[in-house]
Amino acid sequence: MCLAIPGKVEGITGSDPITRMGRINFGGVIKEASLAYLPDVRIGEYVLVHVGFALSKIDEEEAKKVFQYLEQIGELSELAEAQFPTGAKGGDRSAQANGPPPVENKT
C-alpha cells in the first residue's frame, strides 16, 4: 500500500518552480522533497509527501494526528530509514545511490 506522510516545510531552496525543493520535518525526521506540485507552499506550512514529492497542503492539526498515530504504531523509525527519490535538482535524482525503493504490488 502507498502512503503519503504529512510534514512541516522548514526550508525551501531554488527559485525555479520545477526544481524547487523543501526541507521537510516528519515529526523529527528531516527529509528533502520536491515542491514542484505546490509552487505556492511557504515555510511553516504542512504538506503531504509521497515518494519524495509534496502533493498537497494539509492543516497542522491533521498532521499532528497522523504523527501521533505513526508514533503509536512505531512507524516513525521506519520513516527515518526510508530514502526518498527527489526531483531533478542537481541532475536526475529519481533514484538514490541504492536505487529506487521497492514497489509493493497488491494484485
C-alpha positions in Angstrom: 0.0 0.0 0.0 1.2 3.5 -0.8 1.0 6.2 1.9 1.5 9.9 1.9 3.1 11.3 5.1 2.5 14.8 6.4 5.5 17.0 7.1 6.2 20.6 8.0 8.1 22.7 5.5 11.2 24.0 7.3 13.2 25.4 4.4 13.0 26.0 0.7 15.8 26.0 -1.9 15.6 27.1 -5.5 13.5 29.6 -7.3 12.5 27.6 -10.4 9.1 26.1 -9.7 10.0 22.8 -11.3 13.2 22.2 -9.3 12.3 23.9 -6.0 13.0 21.6 -3.1 11.8 21.7 0.5 13.4 20.6 3.7 10.5 18.7 5.4 10.2 17.7 9.1 8.3 14.5 9.6 7.9 14.5 13.4 11.6 15.0 13.9 12.8 13.1 10.8 14.1 15.6 8.2 14.0 14.7 4.5 14.2 16.7 1.3 11.2 16.6 -1.1 10.3 18.2 -4.4 7.8 21.2 -4.2 7.1 21.2 -8.0 3.4 20.3 -7.5 3.0 23.1 -4.8 4.5 26.3 -6.2 2.8 28.5 -3.6 3.8 26.5 -0.5 5.5 28.5 2.2 7.9 27.7 5.1 5.8 26.7 8.2 3.0 25.1 6.2 2.3 21.3 6.3 2.3 19.2 3.2 1.6 15.5 2.3 4.6 13.8 0.8 4.6 10.7 -1.3 7.8 9.2 -2.9 9.7 12.4 -2.4 7.1 14.8 -3.8 4.9 17.2 -1.8 1.4 16.6 -3.3 -0.9 18.8 -1.3 -1.2 21.0 1.7 -2.6 19.8 5.0 -3.6 21.7 8.1 -1.4 21.4 11.2 -4.0 19.7 13.4 -4.5 16.9 10.9 -0.7 16.5 10.5 -0.2 16.2 14.3 -2.9 13.5 14.5 -1.0 11.5 11.9 2.3 11.9 13.7 0.8 10.7 16.9 -0.6 7.6 15.1 2.7 6.8 13.5 4.4 7.1 16.9 1.9 4.7 18.4 2.4 2.1 15.8 6.2 2.6 15.7 6.5 3.7 12.1 8.4 6.9 12.6 11.6 5.0 12.9 10.9 3.3 9.5 10.4 6.7 8.0 13.8 7.8 9.3 15.4 4.9 7.4 13.5 5.5 4.2 15.1 7.1 1.2 13.0 9.4 -0.9 13.7 9.7 -4.6 13.6 13.5 -5.1 13.2 15.8 -8.1 15.8 16.8 -10.6 17.8 19.3 -8.6 21.5 18.8 -9.3 20.8 16.2 -12.0 18.5 13.3 -12.1 17.9 12.2 -8.5 14.9 10.0 -9.3 16.9 7.1 -7.8 19.2 7.4 -4.8 22.6 5.6 -4.6 20.9 2.4 -3.5 18.3 2.5 -6.4 14.6 3.2 -6.2 12.6 1.9 -3.3 10.9 -1.5 -3.8 7.4 -1.3 -5.3 4.7 -3.3 -3.5 2.1 -4.8 -5.8 -1.2 -5.6 -4.3 -2.8 -7.6 -7.1 
